[in-house]
């Protein structure tokens, strides 16, 4: 079993999860939108000090990330790797299998953070709530065995989180949504610019203006109508 208490040293600020692990506040996204760039991932790891890589089975690049990490020379113990379980793999046994396959594609023995990608879940004969609970029980097992150092969800609303809290034992350590700082770029220069986010400060007026810009729209999926 892989220990969950291993400490990692990160260049960028970290924040504590519910289980006490510290996750880098800045990571590199690798969404399929816009394509995948091997050069960009290697550059981020070697030249920018990025140690948090965010991916998903849905993005189709887990095996490519394995090669980028190998080429970068950054030791596994110094990395935080987040990947996600696709809804088509929800269900107890399918979740366990999908996690093993993600580990194999990524070339790792454990995942730092494993997320349910989306609250909508379809398992024959079960409601979405029942399907999420069954899936989460498998996530809890992966966590207990140390295969996943932390487990969480993505794009869940408060109602979905409250249901999981009632149905299961472990509260999600993360709910990843659209304001999370894992910007993606396929251009090394842009990645370098993104990494300069900690080199300036905002005034209270700046913060107020930015906070007032959100009008409730989603740039990605909208989970509002998912029960």
C-alpha positions in Angstrom: 0.0 0.0 0.0 1.3 3.5 -0.9 1.4 5.8 2.1 -0.8 8.9 2.0 1.5 10.8 4.4 4.4 11.3 2.0 5.3 15.0 1.9 6.2 16.7 -1.4 8.1 19.9 -1.9 6.5 22.2 -4.4 7.8 25.5 -5.9 4.4 27.1 -5.9 2.0 27.8 -3.0 -0.1 24.9 -1.8 -3.4 24.5 0.0 -4.6 21.8 2.4 -7.2 19.2 1.4 -9.7 17.8 3.8 -7.3 14.9 4.6 -4.4 17.1 5.3 -2.5 16.6 2.0 -1.3 19.8 0.3 -2.0 20.4 -3.3 -0.2 22.9 -5.5 -2.4 25.9 -6.2 -1.1 26.1 -9.7 -1.1 23.2 -12.1 -1.0 22.5 -15.9 -4.2 21.5 -17.5 -4.1 19.0 -20.4 -7.7 19.1 -21.7 -8.4 17.7 -25.2 -9.7 21.1 -26.2 -7.0 22.7 -28.3 -4.9 19.5 -28.6 -2.1 18.1 -26.6 1.5 19.4 -26.8 4.3 17.1 -25.6 6.7 20.1 -25.9 4.6 22.2 -23.6 4.3 19.7 -20.8 8.0 18.9 -20.8 8.7 22.7 -20.8 6.3 23.3 -17.9 8.0 20.5 -15.9 11.6 21.3 -16.8 11.7 25.1 -17.1 8.7 26.5 -15.1 8.8 24.3 -12.0 5.3 23.0 -12.6 4.7 19.9 -10.5 0.9 19.5 -10.7 -0.4 17.9 -13.9 -4.2 17.7 -14.4 -5.6 15.2 -16.9 -8.4 12.8 -17.4 -9.3 9.6 -19.3 -11.6 11.8 -21.4 -8.7 13.8 -22.6 -7.0 10.8 -24.2 -3.5 11.9 -23.2 -2.6 9.9 -20.1 -0.1 7.8 -22.0 1.4 10.9 -23.6 1.8 12.5 -20.2 3.7 9.3 -19.1 6.3 10.0 -21.9 6.5 13.7 -21.1 7.2 13.0 -17.4 9.8 10.4 -18.4 11.5 12.9 -20.7 11.4 15.7 -18.2 13.4 13.8 -15.7 11.3 14.9 -12.8 10.9 12.1 -10.2 7.5 10.7 -9.6 7.8 11.5 -5.9 8.0 15.2 -6.7 4.8 15.3 -8.8 1.1 15.8 -8.1 -0.9 14.0 -10.7 -4.7 14.5 -10.9 -6.8 12.4 -13.3 -10.5 11.8 -13.6 -13.0 8.9 -13.9 -15.3 9.2 -16.9 -19.0 8.6 -16.3 -19.0 5.7 -18.7 -16.8 3.9 -16.2 -19.1 4.6 -13.2 -20.1 1.7 -11.0 -18.2 -0.3 -8.4 -16.2 -2.8 -10.5 -15.8 -0.5 -13.5 -14.4 2.2 -11.3 -11.7 0.0 -9.8 -10.8 -1.2 -13.3 -10.7 2.3 -14.8 -8.4 3.5 -12.0 -6.0 0.6 -12.6 -6.0 1.4 -16.4 -5.3 5.1 -15.7 -2.4 4.2 -13.5 -1.0 1.9 -16.2 -1.4 4.6 -18.9 0.3 7.2 -16.7 3.1 4.8 -15.7 2.4 5.3 -12.0 1.7 3.1 -8.9 -0.7 5.6 -7.4 -2.6 8.7 -8.3 -2.4 11.8 -6.1 -6.0 12.9 -6.8 -8.7 10.9 -8.5 -12.0 12.7 -9.4 -15.4 11.6 -10.5 -15.6 13.8 -13.7 -19.3 14.6 -13.8 -22.3 14.2 -11.5 -24.6 12.6 -14.1 -24.4 8.8 -13.8 -26.2 6.1 -15.6 -26.3 2.5 -14.3 -29.2 0.3 -15.4 -31.8 0.0 -12.7 -30.3 2.7 -10.5 -31.0 6.4 -10.0 -28.1 8.9 -10.6 -27.8 9.3 -6.9 -27.5 5.5 -6.4 -25.0 5.3 -9.2 -22.9 8.1 -7.7 -22.9 6.4 -4.3 -21.9 3.0 -5.8 -19.1 4.7 -7.7 -18.0 6.6 -4.6 -17.7 3.4 -2.6 -15.2 2.2 -5.1 -13.3 5.5 -4.8 -13.2 5.1 -1.0 -11.7 1.6 -1.5 -9.0 3.0 -3.8 -8.3 5.6 -1.2 -8.2 3.1 1.7 -5.7 1.0 -0.3 -3.5 4.0 -1.0 -3.9 3.7 -4.8 -5.4 7.2 -4.6 -3.9 9.6 -2.1 -7.0 11.8 -2.3 -10.4 11.4 -3.9 -12.9 14.0 -5.1 -15.4 15.1 -7.6 -15.6 17.5 -10.5 -18.5 19.8 -11.5 -20.7 18.7 -8.6 -23.2 21.0 -7.0 -24.0 21.4 -3.4 -27.0 19.0 -3.7 -24.8 16.3 -5.1 -22.2 16.8 -2.4 -24.9 16.6 0.3 -26.2 13.3 -1.1 -22.7 11.8 -1.1 -22.2 13.0 2.5 -25.4 11.1 3.4 -24.7 8.0 1.4 -21.0 7.4 1.9 -18.2 7.5 4.6 -15.6 9.8 3.2 -16.4 13.4 2.2 -14.8 14.4 -1.1 -11.4 16.0 -0.6 -11.9 18.2 -3.7 -14.8 19.6 -5.8 -13.0 20.8 -9.0 -14.9 23.4 -11.0 -14.4 26.1 -13.6 -12.5 28.7 -11.4 -9.7 26.2 -10.4 -6.2 27.4 -11.4 -5.1 24.7 -13.8 -4.8 26.7 -17.0 -3.9 24.9 -20.2 -1.7 26.1 -23.0 0.2 24.3 -25.8 2.6 27.2 -26.1 5.7 27.3 -23.7 5.7 31.1 -23.6 2.1 31.2 -22.4 2.8 28.6 -19.8 5.7 30.7 -18.5 3.4 33.8 -18.3 0.7 31.8 -16.4 3.3 30.8 -13.9 3.9 34.5 -13.1 0.5 34.7 -11.4 2.2 35.0 -8.0 4.4 37.9 -8.9 1.8 40.7 -8.5 -1.1 41.7 -6.2 -4.6 43.0 -6.8 -6.2 46.0 -5.1 -9.5 45.6 -3.4 -11.2 47.5 -6.2 -9.6 45.1 -8.7 -10.9 42.1 -6.8 -14.4 43.6 -6.6 -14.5 44.3 -10.3 -13.4 40.7 -11.1 -15.9 39.2 -8.7 -18.7 41.3 -10.4 -18.0 39.9 -13.8 -19.5 36.5 -13.2 -23.1 36.3 -14.5 -23.9 32.6 -13.8 -22.9 31.3 -17.3 -20.8 28.2 -17.7 -18.0 27.9 -20.2 -18.2 24.1 -20.0 -21.0 21.7 -18.9 -23.8 22.9 -16.8 -24.8 20.4 -14.0 -27.8 22.4 -12.8 -30.5 20.0 -14.0 -28.8 16.8 -12.9 -30.6 15.2 -9.9 
